[in-house]
Amino acid sequence: MKPLNQVQSRTAVLPFENIDTDRIIPARFLTTTERAGLGRFAFNDWRYREDGTPNSDFPLNQAEARGCRILVAGDNFGCGSSREHAPWALLDYGIEAVISSGIADIFRSNALKNGLLTIVIDASEHRALLAAPGIELVIDIAEGKISKADGSTIAFELDRFARHCLLNGVDQLGYLLEAEADIRAWESRRATSPFSTERAA
């Protein structure tokens, strides 16, 4: 994972509620454990018509959505089955942050573990963002705020562990490895403690 301190981008908007993980990446594309390349299948059945041509009606296929790294989605985003391929596909597509008034717990956990920032905001603030696709936002992870071009801000909550991992570009294993020296020192002290229950070999 790469460190993620700030996301600055125009927004792409998917105003639909209950976008599930099968809509984010259909189950037939879950035949690989490789993350690279999954972006081409993100929202596949919305992005393409049956003949394989792009669906011009799909919001992310619009010219103004190209290059947007912040996705504002309808309520209850990421519901449905658990699959890490969903955040993998969004990241590979180029999305770095998802904002909604509600994000499914399992999807949010998988996303944060893989470096995809997921933000839940107040319903009224959410409606305002849904109504203004393409606005420029700056998301500051350390400060927990979203800044708009007009100077107003939206505060958001992010647990300390997820924030640490995003800011430092580490996953759960990387977090443990950061503490390897301390763990070894503790193990060494424990082994030589007169109160240790371990028997010498």
N, C-alpha and C positions, 0 to 999 in steps of 0.2 A: 504494500500500500504506500502511496505517496502522502506526505503531510498535506493536510487541508486546513488552511488558516482562514481563508476568505473565498467567497464565491461572488464574482461580479459578472452580471450578465443581464441581457433582456430575458423576459419570461415567455415561455410557450405555455399555452393553456389547454388543458383537457377538462372541460366543465362537467363531464359525466360522473355520476355517483357510482359507487360499488364496482370500480374497475378491479377485477380480480387478477390473480397471478397468471391464470390461463390466458387472459386477454393481454397481459404484459408480454408473455412469451408462451405460445401454445405448447401443449405437452409433447407434440410430435418432434419438437426441437430439443428435447431433453436427453439426447443420446450421447452427449459429450460432457466431459468434466473440464474441458478447456474453456476459459473465459473469453479469450480473444475470438472475435468473429461473431459473437452472439448478438451484437448490436444490429446486425442486418435482419434479425428475426424479431426485434422488439416491436410490439403492436402489429405483428405481421398481418393478421386477418383484418385489421383496419387500414393498414398502410397500402395494401395491394388488393386489386380486384382479382377475380377468379382466374383471369387470363395472365396474371403476373404483372400487369401494368400498374403504376402508382395510382392510388385513389386520390384524385385532386380535391375531394371534399374533406379528407381527413386533415384536422388542424395542423398536425406536425409535418404534413406535406406542403403546407403553404410556404411561400418564399420568405415571409417574415419570421417564420419559426426556425429557419436554418441557423445553426450555430448557437442556438439558445442552450444554456447549460442549467437553467432553472426551470423546472416543470411545476406549474400550479395545477393541481388535479382536484377533481370533485371529492366529496366526502367519502370516507371509508375506502380509501385507496389501498390496494394490495391485499384485499380480502381473499378468501378461498384457500387453496391448498398451499402448504409450505414448500417452497423451492428456492434455493439460493440462486438458481439461474435467472430469476426475475431481476434482482438488483444487479447481477452480472451483466444482463442484457442492457439495462438502462445505462450503466457506467460505460459499457463498450459503445453504446449509441452516442454518448457524449453528455449525458445528464449527470450533474454532480450534486444536485439538491432537488428534493421534492417537497413541496409545501401543500398542505391541505388542512381542513378543519378536523379531519379524522384519518388516521393511518392504522391499518391492522397491525396488532402487536407483533405477530410472528414475522411479518414482512419487515416491520421497522427494525426488529432485532437483527434479522439477517442483513438488512441494508447497512446499518451502522457498523456491524462486524466486518463488512466488506468495503467500507470507505464511502458509502453513499449517504449523504446527509439527508435526514428526514425530519421535517419540522411541522409541528402541529400548532396552529394559531387559532385565535378567536374567530367565531363564525362570521362576525360582521367584517373583520379585516379580511377574511378569506373571500367573502362575497365581493369586496372591493377589488381584490387582485384578479378574481375570475373575470370581472367586468372590464379589466384593462390589460389585455394581452399585449406583450411587447414592451412593457415598461421596464426601465432599468432598475435593478435592485443590487444592493451590496449586502451580503450576508457575512457578518463577523461572528465566527464560531466562539472565540475566546470571550467576547462580550455578550453573546447571546442576543444579538439584535439584528434586525433587517432594516436597512436604511433605504428610503425612497429618494428620488431625485428632488422632491420638494422639501427635503429636510426632515420629514416626519420619520418615525421609527416604529417598528413592531418588535416587542420583546418575545423571546421564545425560551422554553425550558429544554435543557439537554442534560442528562445525568453526567456526573463527573467522570465516570469511567469512559463513556462514549466520547466525551469531549477530549479527554487525554489521548485516547487512541487516534482520533481524527487529527488532532493538532500535531501529533508525533509520528503519524503514518505507521502505526503498529496495529496488528490484530491481537487477539487474546494470547496467542503463543508469543508474539513479539513482546507483549507487556510482561509476561513471565520472564523472558530472557533478559529484559532490562534489569530485573532484580536478581540475576543469577549470582553475582558476587555476594549479595546479602544472604541469599539462600544457602550458598556454600559455607559462609561464615557461621550462620546459625547451626547448620548441620555439624560443623566442626566443634562448636561449643557444646552442642548437645551430646556428642559422642564422648567428650572428655568430662562431662559433668558427673559429680559423685552421685547425683540423683537419677542418672540415666538408667533405664531398665534394660538397655541393650547389653548383651553378653559379648565379651571379647571372643573373636573367632578362634 
